């Protein structure tokens, strides 16, 4: 199901092989409908990062 939301803020987070820091960063962002979060991963090692926990 897709929401038709107008975002007021977009937060772009660069990431590579630091799942704990990424989780900490994501937890610090308010969960408002007006915020869009985009994570750009730079080819993280799949053994060190499990992205399924961030969906």
trRosetta pair geometry for C-beta under 8 A, 3 or more apart (Angstrom, degrees):
i j d omega theta_ij theta_ji phi_ij phi_ji
3 33 7.7 -97 137 -152 155 110
5 33 5.6 -131 -142 171 139 99
5 34 7.6 -146 171 -94 113 39
6 34 7.6 -8 96 -125 66 76
7 10 5.9 71 134 -65 139 81
7 34 6.0 123 -146 -174 49 49
7 35 6.8 68 -149 -139 99 8
7 36 4.1 -17 -124 -23 157 113
8 34 4.2 -2 21 179 105 115
8 35 7.5 -40 58 -71 79 50
9 34 6.2 66 19 131 88 89
9 35 4.9 -19 74 -111 107 71
9 36 7.0 -177 95 27 54 70
10 35 7.8 151 -94 -163 27 55
10 36 4.6 -20 -110 70 75 106
10 37 7.9 170 -160 -83 56 22
10 38 6.3 15 -177 -2 101 114
11 29 6.2 -139 42 -122 169 141
11 35 6.5 10 -5 -172 110 103
11 36 7.2 176 23 87 66 53
11 37 5.1 -17 65 -112 102 68
11 38 7.0 175 86 27 50 70
12 38 4.8 -19 -108 72 70 106
12 40 6.4 20 -175 -11 95 112
13 22 7.1 118 144 -133 138 85
13 25 6.0 131 -134 132 141 146
13 26 7.8 -76 -20 -69 172 79
13 37 6.9 3 -1 -171 116 92
13 38 7.1 168 22 87 70 52
13 39 4.9 -25 69 -110 103 69
13 40 7.0 177 83 23 47 72
14 40 5.2 -30 -108 71 58 104
14 42 6.7 26 -174 -28 92 114
15 18 6.6 -133 -156 50 80 90
15 22 5.3 41 -126 -92 131 124
15 39 5.5 0 3 -172 135 100
15 40 6.6 154 22 77 80 50
15 41 5.0 -37 78 -102 102 65
15 42 6.8 -179 84 10 46 81
15 44 6.7 -28 128 -53 93 128
16 41 6.8 126 -85 -163 57 62
16 42 4.1 -38 -76 60 115 105
16 43 7.1 12 -125 61 103 59
16 44 5.4 -175 -147 -82 50 82
17 44 4.8 171 -58 -137 59 89
17 45 5.7 43 -100 18 107 94
17 48 5.2 29 -142 95 83 144
17 49 6.4 -123 -111 -36 41 116
18 21 4.0 -11 148 36 118 117
18 22 5.9 134 98 -24 77 89
19 22 5.5 -56 -143 39 33 113
19 23 6.2 35 159 -20 67 105
19 48 6.7 -167 -14 145 114 77
19 49 4.8 169 -65 -116 110 77
19 50 7.1 37 -118 31 152 65
20 23 5.8 -53 -147 36 30 111
20 24 6.3 31 153 -19 63 107
21 24 5.5 -52 -145 37 33 114
21 25 6.2 37 154 -21 65 105
22 25 5.6 -53 -148 36 30 113
22 26 6.3 28 155 -17 65 107
22 39 7.1 55 -152 -135 121 134
22 49 7.9 47 24 -132 149 118
22 54 7.2 -37 133 -94 121 144
23 26 5.8 -55 -144 39 30 109
23 27 6.2 30 156 -19 64 108
23 53 7.9 -20 -93 116 117 120
23 54 7.4 -127 -91 -90 77 101
24 27 5.9 -57 -147 36 28 111
24 28 6.6 27 154 -22 61 108
25 28 5.9 -63 -156 31 30 111
25 29 7.2 29 151 -25 63 103
26 29 6.0 -54 -156 23 37 112
26 37 7.0 78 -124 -171 89 160
26 54 6.8 -170 -57 -139 172 105
29 35 6.6 -178 168 150 112 153
29 37 6.4 108 116 -87 166 128
30 35 6.6 132 80 -9 82 154
31 35 7.6 -128 -142 53 23 125
32 35 4.8 87 65 -1 90 104
39 54 7.4 -1 2 145 163 149
41 44 5.2 -69 -171 -5 113 105
41 49 7.8 177 -139 115 133 162
41 51 7.6 -60 -62 -87 157 134
44 48 6.6 -116 172 73 99 101
44 49 4.4 8 138 19 140 145
45 48 4.5 57 79 16 106 106
45 49 6.7 122 71 10 58 91
46 49 6.7 -77 -125 61 29 77
50 53 5.4 64 104 -4 100 107
51 54 5.5 -60 -162 37 59 111
51 55 7.4 78 145 -45 75 87
52 55 6.1 -31 -160 -6 44 116
